[in-house]
Amino acid sequence: MRFPTWLQCPGCDLVKPEGRWSRDPGEAYRYCGRCTANNPGMHKVFVIPVRFVLACDRGHLDEFPWDFWVNHEPECGNRNRELMLKSEGPGLAGLILSCPKCKARRSMDGIFSKGTWERFNKCKGRRPWLAGDPEPCERYPVTVQRGASNLSFPFVESALSIPPWTDSLQETLGTWWSSLAAIPDREERRLYISLTKDLQQALDSLQMTPEGLGRCN
């Protein structure tokens, strides 16, 4: 699963969906055909995931709405969905998204403001890492940076795992344990123990009876 599916070329600053980039059959990577053609030795210029995604506080993730943000001119015929995201100055105010087709331009300033997205559609309830339909959601999304620490706040839960035997029992029966584990029936396991002299001696050293070991899962 690839997310986000919009990718950017670090060479020419072009931004577009994954299906619009060059690829090799059977390979997951995508590369910029134009920059690769101009690169000495035709070394591939690999494209990278875009910096911004949308998220809501219910844990849903979605693509940043690049076409919505650039605000194409009504007559724009940009069917390839190719945009440019280029830094022309400091900060988000200097990061400009533009459409090469209709020449629409817009600064990325304001994308982190909650008020910006209250004028946008509500969250679509997408969870790209899971199969199935999106969940209904009435929240408004916000922009977050793809690699930011505030993108995910995991739930931390403690658990105590108690093994079914002690360390001394495990060490003593190590050579026989695979054979015992292969006998799921407890009565058959007890019979196997009673017929194995060395195993009985090991149990005597542990002060354990065949019946007691037979009840171990």
VEXRO-982828 format. One line per field, with one value per residue (C-alpha): residue number from 0; x, y, z. Coordinates in nm, 3 decimals, m for minus. Layout:
N
num = (NUM:...)
x = (X:...)
y = (Y:...)
z = (Z:...)
***
This chain:
217
num = (0:1:2:3:4:5:6:7:8:9:10:11:12:13:14:15:16:17:18:19:20:21:22:23:24:25:26:27:28:29:30:31:32:33:34:35:36:37:38:39:40:41:42:43:44:45:46:47:48:49:50:51:52:53:54:55:56:57:58:59:60:61:62:63:64:65:66:67:68:69:70:71:72:73:74:75:76:77:78:79:80:81:82:83:84:85:86:87:88:89:90:91:92:93:94:95:96:97:98:99:100:101:102:103:104:105:106:107:108:109:110:111:112:113:114:115:116:117:118:119:120:121:122:123:124:125:126:127:128:129:130:131:132:133:134:135:136:137:138:139:140:141:142:143:144:145:146:147:148:149:150:151:152:153:154:155:156:157:158:159:160:161:162:163:164:165:166:167:168:169:170:171:172:173:174:175:176:177:178:179:180:181:182:183:184:185:186:187:188:189:190:191:192:193:194:195:196:197:198:199:200:201:202:203:204:205:206:207:208:209:210:211:212:213:214:215:216)
x = (0.000:0.141:0.043:0.042:m0.005:0.097:0.472:0.721:1.036:1.329:1.485:1.212:0.963:0.682:0.395:0.144:m0.022:0.179:0.017:0.152:0.519:0.755:0.801:0.966:0.751:0.739:0.913:0.751:0.956:0.856:1.092:1.081:1.129:1.224:1.491:1.622:1.659:1.861:2.067:2.425:2.437:2.057:2.060:1.703:1.578:1.338:1.033:0.939:0.611:0.473:0.524:0.161:m0.141:m0.481:m0.580:m0.863:m0.863:m1.051:m0.747:m0.842:m0.587:m0.634:m0.444:m0.381:m0.627:m0.369:m0.611:m0.847:m0.568:m0.414:m0.763:m0.740:m0.883:m1.226:m1.094:m0.791:m0.745:m0.473:m0.572:m0.230:m0.280:0.074:0.147:0.460:0.553:0.853:1.019:1.053:1.103:1.124:0.856:0.520:0.450:0.736:0.632:0.426:0.191:0.121:m0.044:0.172:m0.142:m0.365:m0.088:m0.288:m0.061:m0.115:0.108:0.094:0.059:m0.245:m0.260:m0.207:m0.492:m0.805:m1.021:m0.890:m1.038:m1.373:m1.447:m1.342:m1.538:m1.565:m1.334:m1.387:m1.315:m1.032:m0.792:m0.548:m0.375:m0.698:m0.911:m1.278:m1.494:m1.425:m1.595:m1.861:m1.699:m1.832:m1.496:m1.302:m0.951:m0.633:m0.302:m0.008:0.340:0.390:0.683:0.574:0.564:0.210:0.072:0.032:m0.036:m0.036:m0.222:0.032:m0.094:0.092:0.076:0.224:0.311:0.370:0.526:0.371:0.691:0.975:1.323:1.463:1.195:1.261:1.635:1.602:1.351:1.503:1.613:1.273:1.038:0.992:0.886:0.645:0.498:0.424:0.192:m0.123:m0.312:m0.227:m0.272:m0.046:0.205:0.201:0.254:0.550:0.705:0.662:0.838:1.138:1.386:1.608:1.303:1.176:1.513:1.493:1.149:1.279:1.544:1.267:1.045:0.770:0.550:0.461:0.102:0.206:0.409:0.131:m0.101:0.138:0.017)
y = (0.000:0.338:0.651:0.928:0.848:1.196:1.208:1.484:1.495:1.643:1.758:1.953:2.001:1.840:1.695:1.440:1.105:0.783:0.658:0.955:0.879:0.650:0.301:m0.033:m0.350:m0.531:m0.252:m0.040:0.273:0.561:0.801:1.120:1.040:1.397:1.441:1.090:1.162:1.474:1.305:1.207:0.832:0.813:0.741:0.735:1.034:0.873:1.064:1.089:1.117:1.469:1.647:1.709:1.490:1.543:1.384:1.412:1.348:1.021:0.867:0.903:0.990:1.128:1.287:1.659:1.814:1.956:2.041:2.211:2.416:2.544:2.658:2.595:2.844:2.731:2.661:2.462:2.134:1.984:1.622:1.491:1.652:1.786:2.063:2.239:2.282:2.509:2.708:3.070:3.222:3.142:2.946:2.832:3.175:3.118:2.763:2.805:2.552:2.624:2.471:2.479:2.461:2.744:2.932:2.933:2.999:2.979:2.995:2.707:2.960:2.884:2.507:2.438:2.663:2.482:2.760:2.689:2.341:2.434:2.569:2.238:1.912:1.708:1.414:1.125:0.866:0.700:0.454:0.365:0.093:m0.109:m0.282:m0.197:0.108:0.441:0.516:0.785:1.092:1.437:1.589:1.842:1.738:1.935:1.939:1.758:1.689:1.333:1.261:1.475:1.329:1.458:1.253:0.946:0.915:0.542:0.388:0.233:m0.065:m0.283:m0.661:m0.930:m1.259:m1.555:m1.857:m2.201:m2.330:m2.194:m2.129:m2.431:m2.657:m2.521:m2.571:m2.922:m3.043:m2.859:m3.176:m3.342:m3.047:m3.070:m3.434:m3.349:m3.055:m3.289:m3.496:m3.288:m3.554:m3.529:m3.901:m3.999:m3.740:m3.892:m4.239:m4.115:m3.967:m4.290:m4.488:m4.253:m4.328:m4.020:m3.797:m3.953:m3.882:m3.522:m3.492:m3.640:m3.366:m3.109:m3.285:m3.311:m3.611:m3.730:m3.635:m3.280:m3.237:m3.400:m3.115:m2.849:m2.682)
z = (0.000:m0.103:0.088:m0.001:m0.369:m0.482:m0.544:m0.615:m0.822:m0.624:m0.949:m1.130:m0.840:m1.040:m0.832:m0.960:m0.873:m0.879:m1.199:m1.393:m1.326:m1.514:m1.379:m1.452:m1.468:m1.136:m0.943:m0.671:m0.732:m0.959:m1.133:m1.333:m1.700:m1.795:m1.529:m1.589:m1.961:m1.879:m1.609:m1.707:m1.761:m1.756:m1.383:m1.255:m1.060:m0.813:m0.697:m0.330:m0.134:m0.097:0.235:0.332:0.406:0.566:0.897:1.147:1.522:1.473:1.307:0.940:0.671:0.323:0.037:0.045:m0.209:m0.447:m0.728:m0.484:m0.328:m0.651:m0.761:m1.136:m1.380:m1.510:m1.860:m1.738:m1.924:m1.705:m1.762:m1.656:m1.314:m1.322:m1.071:m0.953:m0.587:m0.571:m0.295:m0.404:m0.060:0.311:0.494:0.369:0.225:m0.018:m0.111:m0.426:m0.584:m0.949:m1.254:m1.568:m1.785:m1.660:m1.471:m1.147:m0.848:m0.476:m0.171:0.078:0.358:0.571:0.514:0.885:0.996:1.116:0.979:0.629:0.621:0.771:0.423:0.272:0.264:0.582:0.646:0.407:0.676:0.485:0.645:0.364:0.565:0.597:0.339:0.322:0.282:0.454:0.785:0.821:0.975:1.062:1.152:0.951:0.853:0.916:0.734:0.890:0.764:0.650:0.882:1.177:1.527:1.581:1.291:1.511:1.883:1.960:2.251:2.488:2.688:2.933:2.924:3.144:2.976:3.206:3.030:3.098:3.260:3.472:3.337:3.523:3.375:3.026:3.061:3.200:2.941:2.648:2.470:2.514:2.481:2.102:2.140:2.422:2.231:1.940:2.163:2.219:2.415:2.785:2.858:2.569:2.688:3.040:2.892:2.686:3.001:3.198:2.921:2.896:3.175:3.129:3.125:3.448:3.612:3.497:3.652:3.979:3.991:3.948:4.203:3.941:3.860:3.504:3.576:3.666:3.347:3.146:3.248:3.110:2.787)
***
